[in-house]
Amino acid sequence: MKRCAAGFGLIDLLITIAIIGLLIALVLPAVQQAREAARRIQCMSNLRNLGLASMSLESATRHLPGGTMNAHPASGKYRTDSGLFVNLLPYLEENALHAQFDTNSPSNSLANRNLLLKRPAILKCPSSQDSMSLGSLSGMFCKRPS
């Protein structure tokens, strides 16, 4: 009597697992490169949107956004000294956050100081672990991988 072997043997199973592992090892770097490319595209899109918001602000107010925009000290009235990104918020579809700022008081007032620590998504480069706050101007651009 001849017996038929039904199912997989141990060798068949090990070969199948080795082939699957090899395929995963070949595909994984390509997937990671695609993810990094998507992050770079998102960063470039964020920079483009910041540029468009700057041009929209210039079109509406006839001046480009600056770091600070104070009224003359003798007048005693502040226009705003909250900085570049706060002035761009209405043009970045962040009207709710911009409405929370008290433009009649300096940026170092308690309420404004807490708002300047906010980090909108457009100020975050997906390739970087760092994100900028509304009150910062450093680190605006994505870091290049070394």
N, CA, C and O atoms as a MOPAC input file, in Angstrom:
PM7 MOZYME 1SCF
protein

 N      0.81700 1    -1.18200 1     0.00000 1
 C      0.00000 1     0.00000 1     0.00000 1
 C      0.87000 1     1.25900 1     0.00000 1
 O      1.79500 1     1.42900 1     0.79400 1
 N      0.51500 1     2.10400 1    -0.92300 1
 C      1.23400 1     3.35400 1    -1.03500 1
 C      0.43200 1     4.45200 1    -0.33700 1
 O     -0.77500 1     4.58300 1    -0.54200 1
 N      1.12800 1     5.24400 1     0.49800 1
 C      0.45400 1     6.33600 1     1.22000 1
 C      0.65600 1     7.64700 1     0.49300 1
 O      1.75000 1     7.92400 1     0.00100 1
 N     -0.38500 1     8.45600 1     0.41900 1
 C     -0.32700 1     9.80500 1    -0.14600 1
 C     -0.04400 1    10.79200 1     0.97200 1
 O     -0.65800 1    10.73000 1     2.03700 1
 N      0.87700 1    11.69000 1     0.72800 1
 C      1.14500 1    12.73700 1     1.70400 1
 C      0.15900 1    13.86900 1     1.45700 1
 O      0.11700 1    14.43500 1     0.36500 1
 N     -0.61300 1    14.19000 1     2.44600 1
 C     -1.58400 1    15.27800 1     2.33100 1
 C     -1.04900 1    16.50500 1     3.04400 1
 O     -0.55200 1    16.40600 1     4.16600 1
 N     -1.14800 1    17.67800 1     2.39300 1
 C     -0.74500 1    18.93500 1     3.02000 1
 C      0.70500 1    19.27500 1     2.76000 1
 O      1.37500 1    18.63900 1     1.94600 1
 N      1.19200 1    20.31200 1     3.48100 1
 C      2.55100 1    20.81400 1     3.31700 1
 C      3.47900 1    20.13500 1     4.30900 1
 O      3.08200 1    19.76500 1     5.41400 1
 N      4.70700 1    19.98600 1     3.89000 1
 C      5.72800 1    19.50800 1     4.80100 1
 C      6.44600 1    20.68300 1     5.42200 1
 O      6.19900 1    21.83500 1     5.06500 1
 N      7.31300 1    20.39800 1     6.32700 1
 C      8.05600 1    21.44100 1     7.02900 1
 C      8.95900 1    22.21400 1     6.06100 1
 O      9.05600 1    23.43700 1     6.15400 1
 N      9.60400 1    21.52700 1     5.15600 1
 C     10.48600 1    22.17600 1     4.17800 1
 C      9.68100 1    23.12100 1     3.29100 1
 O     10.12100 1    24.23900 1     3.02100 1
 N      8.50300 1    22.68400 1     2.83500 1
 C      7.65100 1    23.54300 1     1.99300 1
 C      7.26300 1    24.82100 1     2.73500 1
 O      7.28500 1    25.91100 1     2.16300 1
 N      6.91700 1    24.68300 1     3.97700 1
 C      6.52700 1    25.83000 1     4.79200 1
 C      7.69700 1    26.80500 1     4.96400 1
 O      7.50300 1    28.01400 1     4.84000 1
 N      8.90000 1    26.30700 1     5.24500 1
 C     10.06200 1    27.16800 1     5.43200 1
 C     10.43500 1    27.88800 1     4.13900 1
 O     10.81700 1    29.05700 1     4.17800 1
 N     10.33300 1    27.22600 1     3.01600 1
 C     10.63600 1    27.85400 1     1.72500 1
 C      9.62400 1    28.96000 1     1.43300 1
 O     10.00000 1    30.03100 1     0.95700 1
 N      8.35200 1    28.71300 1     1.71100 1
 C      7.30800 1    29.72000 1     1.49400 1
 C      7.55200 1    30.94700 1     2.36800 1
 O      7.43200 1    32.07500 1     1.88800 1
 N      7.88800 1    30.75300 1     3.62100 1
 C      8.16500 1    31.86100 1     4.53400 1
 C      9.39300 1    32.64100 1     4.06300 1
 O      9.40000 1    33.87100 1     4.13000 1
 N     10.42500 1    31.95100 1     3.59200 1
 C     11.63700 1    32.62100 1     3.11100 1
 C     11.32800 1    33.46800 1     1.87900 1
 O     11.83800 1    34.58300 1     1.76500 1
 N     10.51800 1    32.97400 1     0.96600 1
 C     10.16100 1    33.73100 1    -0.24200 1
 C      9.35400 1    34.96800 1     0.12300 1
 O      9.60200 1    36.04400 1    -0.42200 1
 N      8.40500 1    34.83900 1     1.02200 1
 C      7.59600 1    35.98600 1     1.46300 1
 C      8.48800 1    37.02800 1     2.14200 1
 O      8.32500 1    38.22500 1     1.90600 1
 N      9.41900 1    36.59100 1     2.97500 1
 C     10.34800 1    37.51300 1     3.63400 1
 C     11.22200 1    38.24800 1     2.64300 1
 O     11.48000 1    39.44100 1     2.80300 1
 N     11.68300 1    37.54200 1     1.61400 1
 C     12.49700 1    38.16400 1     0.58000 1
 C     11.69900 1    39.20900 1    -0.19800 1
 O     12.22000 1    40.28300 1    -0.49900 1
 N     10.46200 1    38.91500 1    -0.52000 1
 C      9.61100 1    39.87500 1    -1.23100 1
 C      9.35300 1    41.12200 1    -0.38800 1
 O      9.37000 1    42.23700 1    -0.91000 1
 N      9.11800 1    40.94400 1     0.89600 1
 C      8.90100 1    42.08700 1     1.78800 1
 C     10.16300 1    42.93600 1     1.86400 1
 O     10.08700 1    44.16500 1     1.84700 1
 N     11.33200 1    42.28300 1     1.95000 1
 C     12.59900 1    43.01900 1     2.02100 1
 C     12.84900 1    43.82200 1     0.74900 1
 O     13.46300 1    44.88700 1     0.80700 1
 N     12.38900 1    43.33400 1    -0.39000 1
 C     12.56800 1    44.06200 1    -1.64000 1
 C     11.58700 1    45.22600 1    -1.78800 1
 O     11.93100 1    46.25100 1    -2.37600 1
 N     10.38900 1    45.08200 1    -1.27000 1
 C      9.34800 1    46.09300 1    -1.45100 1
 C      9.42800 1    47.20500 1    -0.40700 1
 O      9.06100 1    48.34100 1    -0.70700 1
 N      9.88900 1    46.91900 1     0.79100 1
 C      9.88100 1    47.89100 1     1.88900 1
 C     10.63500 1    49.18200 1     1.57100 1
 O     10.09000 1    50.25200 1     1.84300 1
 N     11.85100 1    49.16000 1     1.01400 1
 C     12.51800 1    50.43600 1     0.69500 1
 C     11.73300 1    51.28800 1    -0.31200 1
 O     11.71400 1    52.51400 1    -0.20000 1
 N     11.09400 1    50.65500 1    -1.28000 1
 C     10.31200 1    51.41200 1    -2.25400 1
 C      9.12200 1    52.09400 1    -1.57800 1
 O      8.78200 1    53.22700 1    -1.91800 1
 N      8.49700 1    51.42100 1    -0.63900 1
 C      7.36600 1    52.01000 1     0.08700 1
 C      7.84200 1    53.19200 1     0.92700 1
 O      7.17000 1    54.22200 1     0.98100 1
 N      8.99100 1    53.05400 1     1.57900 1
 C      9.51500 1    54.14800 1     2.39900 1
 C      9.90500 1    55.35600 1     1.53500 1
 O      9.70000 1    56.50100 1     1.94000 1
 N     10.46000 1    55.10100 1     0.35600 1
 C     10.79500 1    56.20200 1    -0.53900 1
 C      9.53800 1    56.91500 1    -1.01300 1
 O      9.53400 1    58.14000 1    -1.13600 1
 N      8.48500 1    56.17600 1    -1.27700 1
 C      7.22900 1    56.79400 1    -1.70500 1
 C      6.64300 1    57.64700 1    -0.58000 1
 O      6.10700 1    58.72500 1    -0.83600 1
 N      6.74000 1    57.17800 1     0.64800 1
 C      6.23400 1    57.95600 1     1.79000 1
 C      7.02200 1    59.25200 1     1.95800 1
 O      6.44000 1    60.31000 1     2.19800 1
 N      8.34800 1    59.17000 1     1.83100 1
 C      9.17300 1    60.37600 1     1.97100 1
 C      8.89000 1    61.35600 1     0.84000 1
 O      8.87600 1    62.56800 1     1.05700 1
 N      8.66600 1    60.84500 1    -0.35200 1
 C      8.31800 1    61.72700 1    -1.47100 1
 C      6.99200 1    62.43300 1    -1.20400 1
 O      6.84000 1    63.61400 1    -1.51600 1
 N      6.04700 1    61.71600 1    -0.63500 1
 C      4.75400 1    62.32900 1    -0.28900 1
 C      4.93400 1    63.40100 1     0.78200 1
 O      4.27300 1    64.43900 1     0.74100 1
 N      5.82200 1    63.15500 1     1.73600 1
 C      6.08700 1    64.16200 1     2.77500 1
 C      6.72300 1    65.41500 1     2.17200 1
 O      6.36900 1    66.53600 1     2.53800 1
 N      7.66400 1    65.22100 1     1.24600 1
 C      8.29700 1    66.37900 1     0.59800 1
 C      7.27000 1    67.17200 1    -0.20700 1
 O      7.29700 1    68.40300 1    -0.20300 1
 N      6.37900 1    66.48600 1    -0.88600 1
 C      5.33800 1    67.17200 1    -1.65700 1
 C      4.42900 1    67.96300 1    -0.72500 1
 O      4.04600 1    69.08700 1    -1.04900 1
 N      4.07500 1    67.39200 1     0.43400 1
 C      3.24100 1    68.10300 1     1.40700 1
 C      3.96200 1    69.33900 1     1.92500 1
 O      3.33900 1    70.38500 1     2.10300 1
 N      5.26700 1    69.23400 1     2.16800 1
 C      6.04200 1    70.37900 1     2.64200 1
 C      6.07300 1    71.47700 1     1.58200 1
 O      5.89200 1    72.65300 1     1.89600 1
 N      6.30200 1    71.09200 1     0.33000 1
 C      6.30800 1    72.08300 1    -0.74300 1
 C      4.93200 1    72.72100 1    -0.90500 1
 O      4.83000 1    73.90900 1    -1.20900 1
 N      3.88900 1    71.94700 1    -0.70400 1
 C      2.53000 1    72.49200 1    -0.77200 1
 C      2.30100 1    73.50700 1     0.34600 1
 O      1.69000 1    74.55300 1     0.12500 1
 N      2.79100 1    73.19500 1     1.54600 1
 C      2.67100 1    74.13800 1     2.66200 1
 C      3.39700 1    75.44700 1     2.34700 1
 O      2.87100 1    76.52900 1     2.60600 1
 N      4.60700 1    75.34400 1     1.78700 1
 C      5.36200 1    76.54800 1     1.44300 1
 C      4.64600 1    77.34400 1     0.34900 1
 O      4.61500 1    78.57400 1     0.38800 1
 N      4.08100 1    76.64300 1    -0.61300 1
 C      3.33300 1    77.31000 1    -1.68900 1
 C      2.12700 1    78.04400 1    -1.10500 1
 O      1.84700 1    79.18200 1    -1.48300 1
 N      1.41500 1    77.39500 1    -0.18600 1
 C      0.24600 1    78.02800 1     0.43200 1
 C      0.64200 1    79.24400 1     1.26500 1
 O     -0.09600 1    80.22900 1     1.30300 1
 N      1.79600 1    79.18900 1     1.93300 1
 C      2.28100 1    80.36400 1     2.67300 1
 C      2.58400 1    81.50400 1     1.70900 1
 O      2.28900 1    82.66300 1     2.00100 1
 N      3.17200 1    81.17700 1     0.56100 1
 C      3.44700 1    82.20200 1    -0.44900 1
 C      2.16300 1    82.80400 1    -1.01000 1
 O      2.06500 1    84.02000 1    -1.17300 1
 N      1.18500 1    81.96000 1    -1.30300 1
 C     -0.09500 1    82.45700 1    -1.81300 1
 C     -0.80500 1    83.32400 1    -0.77500 1
 O     -1.41500 1    84.33800 1    -1.11500 1
 N     -0.72100 1    82.91800 1     0.49000 1
 C     -1.33600 1    83.71900 1     1.55000 1
 C     -0.64200 1    85.07600 1     1.65900 1
 O     -1.30100 1    86.09200 1     1.88000 1
 N      0.67900 1    85.09800 1     1.50500 1
 C      1.41800 1    86.36800 1     1.54700 1
 C      0.98100 1    87.28300 1     0.41500 1
 O      0.80000 1    88.48400 1     0.61500 1
 N      0.81200 1    86.71800 1    -0.76800 1
 C      0.38900 1    87.53000 1    -1.91100 1
 C     -1.06400 1    87.99800 1    -1.74800 1
 O     -1.40700 1    89.10400 1    -2.16300 1
 N     -1.90600 1    87.16800 1    -1.15400 1
 C     -3.28700 1    87.58600 1    -0.89700 1
 C     -3.33000 1    88.72100 1     0.11000 1
 O     -4.10400 1    89.66500 1    -0.04900 1
 N     -2.48900 1    88.63500 1     1.16200 1
 C     -2.40900 1    89.71400 1     2.14500 1
 C     -1.91700 1    90.99500 1     1.47600 1
 O     -2.43200 1    92.07900 1     1.75200 1
 N     -0.93100 1    90.87400 1     0.60500 1
 C     -0.40900 1    92.05000 1    -0.08500 1
 C     -1.47400 1    92.66000 1    -0.98400 1
 O     -1.59100 1    93.88200 1    -1.07400 1
 N     -2.24200 1    91.81800 1    -1.64200 1
 C     -3.29600 1    92.31100 1    -2.51400 1
 C     -4.37600 1    93.04700 1    -1.71700 1
 O     -4.93300 1    94.03900 1    -2.18600 1
 N     -4.66400 1    92.55700 1    -0.52000 1
 C     -5.72200 1    93.16100 1     0.29700 1
 C     -5.25700 1    94.40800 1     1.03400 1
 O     -6.03500 1    95.34800 1     1.20000 1
 N     -4.00200 1    94.43700 1     1.47900 1
 C     -3.54400 1    95.53600 1     2.34000 1
 C     -2.49100 1    96.42100 1     1.69600 1
 O     -2.10800 1    97.44000 1     2.27000 1
 N     -2.02000 1    96.05200 1     0.52200 1
 C     -1.00100 1    96.78100 1    -0.22200 1
 C      0.35800 1    96.78800 1     0.47600 1
 O      1.16000 1    97.69400 1     0.24800 1
 N      0.62600 1    95.80200 1     1.31300 1
 C      1.97300 1    95.60800 1     1.87000 1
 C      2.16400 1    94.12600 1     2.15400 1
 O      1.21300 1    93.40400 1     2.45400 1
 N      3.40800 1    93.69200 1     2.05300 1
 C      3.72900 1    92.30400 1     2.35500 1
 C      3.76600 1    92.10600 1     3.86200 1
 O      4.03000 1    93.05200 1     4.60400 1
 N      3.50800 1    90.90200 1     4.31700 1
 C      3.55400 1    90.66500 1     5.76600 1
 C      4.97400 1    90.84500 1     6.28000 1
 O      5.94600 1    90.48900 1     5.61300 1
 N      5.07000 1    91.39700 1     7.45900 1
 C      6.36900 1    91.61100 1     8.08100 1
 C      6.40500 1    90.94100 1     9.44000 1
 O      5.41000 1    90.38400 1     9.90400 1
 N      7.55100 1    91.00400 1    10.06000 1
 C      7.70300 1    90.39500 1    11.37600 1
 C      6.83600 1    91.06100 1    12.42200 1
 O      6.18200 1    90.38000 1    13.21200 1
 N      6.82300 1    92.39700 1    12.43900 1
 C      5.97000 1    93.13900 1    13.36200 1
 C      5.34400 1    94.30600 1    12.62400 1
 O      5.91700 1    94.84000 1    11.67400 1
 N      4.16600 1    94.69200 1    13.07400 1
 C      3.46200 1    95.81300 1    12.44400 1
 C      2.84900 1    96.66900 1    13.55000 1
 O      1.65100 1    96.57800 1    13.81900 1
 N      3.66500 1    97.49000 1    14.18200 1
 C      3.18100 1    98.32900 1    15.27100 1
 C      2.74800 1    99.69900 1    14.77000 1
 O      3.25400 1   100.20500 1    13.76800 1
 N      1.81700 1   100.27500 1    15.47900 1
 C      1.50200 1   101.68900 1    15.27100 1
 C      2.63700 1   102.50000 1    15.90000 1
 O      3.47400 1   101.96300 1    16.62500 1
 N      2.64900 1   103.75900 1    15.61800 1
 C      3.67700 1   104.61000 1    16.20400 1
 C      3.52100 1   104.60300 1    17.72500 1
 O      2.40200 1   104.71700 1    18.22400 1
 N      4.63800 1   104.46800 1    18.48200 1
 C      4.53400 1   104.38500 1    19.94900 1
 C      3.82600 1   105.57600 1    20.58600 1
 O      3.20600 1   105.42600 1    21.63900 1
 N      3.90500 1   106.74700 1    19.97600 1
 C      3.27500 1   107.93100 1    20.56600 1
 C      1.75100 1   107.81600 1    20.55000 1
 O      1.08000 1   108.42700 1    21.38200 1
 N      1.19600 1   107.04300 1    19.61500 1
 C     -0.26400 1   106.93400 1    19.53700 1
 C     -0.82000 1   106.08700 1    20.67000 1
 O     -1.98100 1   106.24900 1    21.04300 1
 N     -0.01600 1   105.18700 1    21.22400 1
 C     -0.48700 1   104.34000 1    22.31700 1
 C     -1.39400 1   103.21800 1    21.86300 1
 O     -1.88500 1   102.45900 1    22.69800 1
 N     -1.63100 1   103.08800 1    20.58300 1
 C     -2.48800 1   102.02000 1    20.07500 1
 C     -1.64100 1   101.02800 1    19.29800 1
 O     -0.76900 1   101.39900 1    18.51100 1
 N     -1.91900 1    99.78000 1    19.53800 1
 C     -1.23800 1    98.73000 1    18.79300 1
 C     -2.11200 1    98.31000 1    17.62200 1
 O     -3.31000 1    98.07600 1    17.77900 1
 N     -1.50100 1    98.21600 1    16.45100 1
 C     -2.20900 1    97.53700 1    15.35800 1
 C     -2.05900 1    96.04400 1    15.60100 1
 O     -3.04500 1    95.33600 1    15.80400 1
 N     -0.85900 1    95.58800 1    15.58000 1
 C     -0.51200 1    94.24900 1    16.03600 1
 C      0.99500 1    94.12000 1    15.99200 1
 O      1.63800 1    94.66000 1    15.09200 1
 N      1.55200 1    93.42600 1    16.93000 1
 C      2.96800 1    93.11000 1    16.87500 1
 C      3.14400 1    91.60300 1    17.00800 1
 O      4.18000 1    91.12300 1    17.46800 1
 N      2.11700 1    90.86700 1    16.60000 1
 C      2.12100 1    89.42600 1    16.78600 1
 C      2.94000 1    88.68400 1    15.75500 1
 O      3.26000 1    87.51600 1    15.97200 1
 N      3.29200 1    89.29800 1    14.65600 1
 C      4.23200 1    88.68800 1    13.75000 1
 C      3.64600 1    88.19100 1    12.44800 1
 O      2.44900 1    88.30000 1    12.18200 1
 N      4.52800 1    87.65000 1    11.65900 1
 C      4.25200 1    87.23400 1    10.29400 1
 C      3.11300 1    86.23700 1    10.18500 1
 O      2.16100 1    86.47400 1     9.44200 1
 N      3.18600 1    85.14000 1    10.89800 1
 C      2.22400 1    84.06200 1    10.69700 1
 C      0.83900 1    84.40300 1    11.22100 1
 O     -0.16100 1    83.95000 1    10.66400 1
 N      0.77000 1    85.18600 1    12.27000 1
 C     -0.54700 1    85.58600 1    12.78700 1
 C     -1.27600 1    86.43900 1    11.75400 1
 O     -2.48400 1    86.29600 1    11.56700 1
 N     -0.54700 1    87.32000 1    11.09000 1
 C     -1.16200 1    88.16200 1    10.06300 1
 C     -1.63100 1    87.35600 1     8.85800 1
 O     -2.54800 1    87.77800 1     8.15300 1
 N     -1.01300 1    86.20200 1     8.61300 1
 C     -1.39100 1    85.35900 1     7.48200 1
 C     -2.54500 1    84.41300 1     7.78300 1
 O     -3.12900 1    83.84900 1     6.85700 1
 N     -2.88700 1    84.22600 1     9.04700 1
 C     -3.91700 1    83.25400 1     9.41900 1
 C     -5.23200 1    83.39500 1     8.65000 1
 O     -5.77200 1    82.37900 1     8.21200 1
 N     -5.77500 1    84.60200 1     8.46300 1
 C     -7.03500 1    84.68300 1     7.71700 1
 C     -6.90500 1    84.20500 1     6.27800 1
 O     -7.88800 1    83.76700 1     5.68000 1
 N     -5.71800 1    84.28300 1     5.72200 1
 C     -5.49600 1    83.87100 1     4.33800 1
 C     -5.09700 1    82.40200 1     4.23300 1
 O     -4.92100 1    81.88000 1     3.13200 1
 N     -4.95600 1    81.73900 1     5.37600 1
 C     -4.63800 1    80.31000 1     5.42700 1
 C     -5.82500 1    79.49700 1     5.93400 1
 O     -5.66600 1    78.35600 1     6.36700 1
 N     -7.01400 1    80.09100 1     5.87800 1
 C     -8.25000 1    79.45900 1     6.33500 1
 C     -8.18900 1    79.10200 1     7.82000 1
 O     -8.69400 1    78.06100 1     8.24100 1
 N     -7.57200 1    79.96900 1     8.59700 1
 C     -7.48900 1    79.81500 1    10.05300 1
 C     -8.15600 1    81.01200 1    10.72600 1
 O     -7.60000 1    81.59800 1    11.65500 1
 N     -9.34200 1    81.37100 1    10.25700 1
 C    -10.04500 1    82.54400 1    10.79600 1
 C    -10.38200 1    82.39800 1    12.27300 1
 O    -10.32400 1    83.37500 1    13.02000 1
 N    -10.73300 1    81.19500 1    12.70100 1
 C    -11.10800 1    80.99500 1    14.10400 1
 C     -9.92100 1    81.28700 1    15.02900 1
 O    -10.08200 1    81.92000 1    16.07200 1
 N     -8.73600 1    80.82400 1    14.64300 1
 C     -7.54800 1    81.08200 1    15.46400 1
 C     -7.18400 1    82.56300 1    15.43400 1
 O     -6.81300 1    83.12900 1    16.46200 1
 N     -7.28600 1    83.19100 1    14.27300 1
 C     -6.96600 1    84.61600 1    14.16600 1
 C     -7.93600 1    85.46300 1    14.98900 1
 O     -7.53500 1    86.47000 1    15.57200 1
 N     -9.19500 1    85.06900 1    15.04100 1
 C    -10.19800 1    85.83700 1    15.79100 1
 C     -9.91900 1    85.82400 1    17.29700 1
 O    -10.40300 1    86.69700 1    18.01800 1
 N     -9.15500 1    84.85900 1    17.77600 1
 C     -8.85000 1    84.77600 1    19.21000 1
 C     -7.78000 1    85.78300 1    19.63500 1
 O     -7.65500 1    86.08300 1    20.82200 1
 N     -7.01500 1    86.30300 1    18.68900 1
 C     -5.96300 1    87.26500 1    19.02400 1
 C     -6.56500 1    88.62000 1    19.34000 1
 O     -7.47000 1    89.09000 1    18.64900 1
 N     -6.05700 1    89.23900 1    20.38600 1
 C     -6.46900 1    90.59200 1    20.75400 1
 C     -5.47100 1    91.55400 1    20.11900 1
 O     -4.36000 1    91.73100 1    20.61800 1
 N     -5.87500 1    92.16600 1    19.02300 1
 C     -4.95300 1    93.05200 1    18.30600 1
 C     -4.82900 1    94.41700 1    18.96800 1
 O     -4.02000 1    95.23700 1    18.53400 1
 N     -5.61700 1    94.67900 1    20.01000 1
 C     -5.51900 1    95.94600 1    20.73200 1
 C     -4.55700 1    95.86900 1    21.90300 1
 O     -4.38300 1    96.84500 1    22.63200 1
 N     -3.93900 1    94.72600 1    22.08700 1
 C     -2.94600 1    94.59200 1    23.14900 1
 C     -1.69000 1    93.96000 1    22.55400 1
 O     -1.75000 1    93.29000 1    21.52400 1
 N     -0.55700 1    94.18000 1    23.21100 1
 C      0.69400 1    93.64900 1    22.65500 1
 C      0.72200 1    92.11500 1    22.67700 1
 O     -0.05100 1    91.47400 1    23.38900 1
 N      1.61800 1    91.55800 1    21.89200 1
 C      1.68900 1    90.10200 1    21.79400 1
 C      2.15800 1    89.45700 1    23.08700 1
 O      1.90100 1    88.27300 1    23.30600 1
 N      2.84000 1    90.20400 1    23.95300 1
 C      3.28700 1    89.60500 1    25.20200 1
 C      2.22400 1    89.63900 1    26.29600 1
 O      2.50200 1    89.28200 1    27.44200 1
 N      1.00000 1    90.06800 1    25.94900 1
 C     -0.08300 1    89.93100 1    26.92100 1
 C     -0.35700 1    88.44000 1    27.10200 1
 O     -0.05400 1    87.64200 1    26.21500 1
 N     -0.92000 1    88.06400 1    28.23000 1
 C     -1.05700 1    86.64900 1    28.57500 1
 C     -1.87100 1    85.87800 1    27.52900 1
 O     -1.45400 1    84.80000 1    27.10400 1
 N     -3.00400 1    86.40200 1    27.11500 1
 C     -3.84800 1    85.68900 1    26.15100 1
 C     -3.13200 1    85.51500 1    24.81300 1
 O     -3.14500 1    84.42700 1    24.23800 1
 N     -2.51200 1    86.57400 1    24.32000 1
 C     -1.81200 1    86.48600 1    23.03500 1
 C     -0.57800 1    85.60200 1    23.12600 1
 O     -0.25500 1    84.88400 1    22.18000 1
 N      0.11100 1    85.64900 1    24.25700 1
 C      1.31500 1    84.83000 1    24.41400 1
 C      0.96600 1    83.34600 1    24.32500 1
 O      1.70400 1    82.57400 1    23.71500 1
 N     -0.14500 1    82.94500 1    24.92300 1
 C     -0.55800 1    81.54300 1    24.85000 1
 C     -0.95900 1    81.15600 1    23.42600 1
 O     -0.69700 1    80.03700 1    22.98600 1
 N     -1.58800 1    82.07700 1    22.71400 1
 C     -1.97900 1    81.78800 1    21.33100 1
 C     -0.77200 1    81.68800 1    20.40400 1
 O     -0.79400 1    80.92900 1    19.43500 1
 N      0.28600 1    82.45400 1    20.69900 1
 C      1.48000 1    82.40600 1    19.86500 1
 C      2.20300 1    81.06500 1    19.97400 1
 O      3.06500 1    80.76200 1    19.15000 1
 N      1.86400 1    80.26700 1    20.97100 1
 C      2.47700 1    78.94400 1    21.11800 1
 C      1.76400 1    77.88000 1    20.28200 1
 O      2.24200 1    76.74900 1    20.19000 1
 N      0.63900 1    78.22400 1    19.67800 1
 C     -0.10800 1    77.27200 1    18.84300 1
 C      0.72200 1    76.88200 1    17.62500 1
 O      1.55400 1    77.65300 1    17.14600 1
 N      0.47800 1    75.67600 1    17.13900 1
 C      1.20700 1    75.17000 1    15.99000 1
 C      0.24200 1    74.67100 1    14.91500 1
 O     -0.11800 1    73.49400 1    14.90500 1
 N     -0.17700 1    75.55700 1    14.01500 1
 C     -1.05800 1    75.11000 1    12.92700 1
 C     -0.34700 1    74.09300 1    12.02900 1
 O      0.88000 1    74.09800 1    11.92200 1
 N     -1.11300 1    73.24100 1    11.40200 1
 C     -0.54800 1    72.16200 1    10.59100 1
 C      0.30100 1    72.69100 1     9.43300 1
 O      1.25100 1    72.02900 1     9.01700 1
 N     -0.02100 1    73.85100 1     8.91900 1
 C      0.73300 1    74.36900 1     7.77100 1
 C      2.16100 1    74.75200 1     8.15600 1
 O      3.02400 1    74.85300 1     7.28400 1
 N      2.42100 1    74.96400 1     9.43300 1
 C      3.76300 1    75.31300 1     9.89000 1
 C      4.56300 1    74.08300 1    10.30900 1
 O      5.63500 1    74.20600 1    10.90200 1
 N      4.04300 1    72.90700 1    10.00100 1
 C      4.72800 1    71.65400 1    10.33800 1
 C      5.19300 1    70.99000 1     9.05600 1
 O      4.39100 1    70.71500 1     8.16300 1
 N      6.47400 1    70.73700 1     8.96800 1
 C      7.01100 1    69.98600 1     7.82600 1
 C      6.87700 1    68.50600 1     8.15200 1
 O      7.40100 1    68.05800 1     9.17200 1
 N      6.19000 1    67.73400 1     7.31400 1
 C      6.00000 1    66.31300 1     7.62200 1
 C      7.29700 1    65.51900 1     7.70400 1
 O      7.32600 1    64.46800 1     8.34400 1
 N      8.37800 1    65.99500 1     7.06900 1
 C      9.65700 1    65.28200 1     7.10400 1
 C     10.45100 1    65.57800 1     8.36800 1
 O     11.43800 1    64.89900 1     8.65200 1
 N     10.04000 1    66.56100 1     9.11400 1
 C     10.77900 1    67.00600 1    10.28000 1
 C     10.02800 1    66.66200 1    11.55300 1
 O      8.79900 1    66.58200 1    11.55900 1
 N     10.76600 1    66.46000 1    12.62200 1
 C     10.14600 1    66.21900 1    13.92600 1
 C      9.74800 1    67.53700 1    14.58900 1
 O      8.93400 1    67.56100 1    15.51100 1
 N     10.33300 1    68.62800 1    14.10500 1
 C     10.08200 1    69.94100 1    14.69000 1
 C      8.84700 1    70.56600 1    14.05300 1
 O      8.51900 1    70.28100 1    12.90100 1
 N      8.17600 1    71.40600 1    14.79900 1
 C      7.12500 1    72.23000 1    14.22200 1
 C      7.29600 1    73.63500 1    14.78500 1
 O      7.81000 1    73.82600 1    15.88700 1
 N      6.86000 1    74.59700 1    14.01300 1
 C      7.02300 1    75.97600 1    14.42400 1
 C      5.77000 1    76.46100 1    15.12700 1
 O      4.66300 1    75.99400 1    14.85800 1
 N      5.96500 1    77.39400 1    16.01900 1
 C      4.82600 1    78.05200 1    16.63300 1
 C      4.53400 1    79.32000 1    15.84200 1
 O      5.34100 1    79.74500 1    15.01600 1
 N      3.40000 1    79.90900 1    16.09500 1
 C      3.03500 1    81.14100 1    15.40300 1
 C      3.99400 1    82.27100 1    15.72100 1
 O      4.14500 1    83.19100 1    14.91800 1
 N      4.63700 1    82.22500 1    16.86000 1
 C      5.53200 1    83.30300 1    17.26700 1
 C      6.95900 1    83.14400 1    16.78400 1
 O      7.79900 1    83.99500 1    17.07700 1
 N      7.26300 1    82.07400 1    16.04900 1
 C      8.64900 1    81.86000 1    15.63200 1
 C      8.82600 1    82.11100 1    14.14800 1
 O      7.89800 1    81.94300 1    13.35700 1
 N     10.01500 1    82.51000 1    13.78900 1
 C     10.36000 1    82.68100 1    12.38000 1
 C     11.48100 1    81.74600 1    11.97900 1
 O     11.77400 1    81.61800 1    10.79000 1
 N     12.12200 1    81.08400 1    12.94200 1
 C     13.24200 1    80.21600 1    12.59700 1
 C     12.73300 1    78.82800 1    12.24600 1
 O     11.68600 1    78.40700 1    12.73700 1
 N     13.44900 1    78.13200 1    11.42000 1
 C     13.10100 1    76.77200 1    11.02500 1
 C     11.91200 1    76.69200 1    10.09600 1
 O     11.20000 1    75.68800 1    10.08600 1
 N     11.67800 1    77.76200 1     9.29400 1
 C     10.48500 1    77.78200 1     8.45400 1
 C     10.52900 1    76.72100 1     7.37200 1
 O      9.49000 1    76.18100 1     6.99400 1
 N     11.71200 1    76.41400 1     6.86900 1
 C     11.78900 1    75.50800 1     5.74600 1
 C     12.14300 1    74.10700 1     6.21600 1
 O     12.75500 1    73.92100 1     7.26800 1
 N     11.74800 1    73.13400 1     5.42200 1
 C     12.02400 1    71.73200 1     5.73800 1
 C     13.51900 1    71.47100 1     5.73600 1
 O     14.26700 1    72.04400 1     4.94300 1
 N     13.93100 1    70.60800 1     6.62400 1
 C     15.33000 1    70.22300 1     6.63900 1
 C     15.55100 1    69.17000 1     5.56700 1
 O     14.73400 1    68.27000 1     5.37200 1
 N     16.66200 1    69.30400 1     4.88600 1
 C     17.00300 1    68.29500 1     3.87300 1
 C     17.63400 1    67.10400 1     4.56400 1
 O     18.42900 1    67.26600 1     5.49100 1
 N     17.28200 1    65.89700 1     4.11300 1
 C     17.92700 1    64.72000 1     4.69800 1
 C     19.41200 1    64.70700 1     4.36700 1
 O     19.80200 1    65.03300 1     3.24600 1
 N     20.24000 1    64.33200 1     5.33500 1
 C     21.68000 1    64.32700 1     5.08800 1
 C     22.17600 1    62.96500 1     4.69700 1
 O     23.36900 1    62.78900 1     4.45400 1

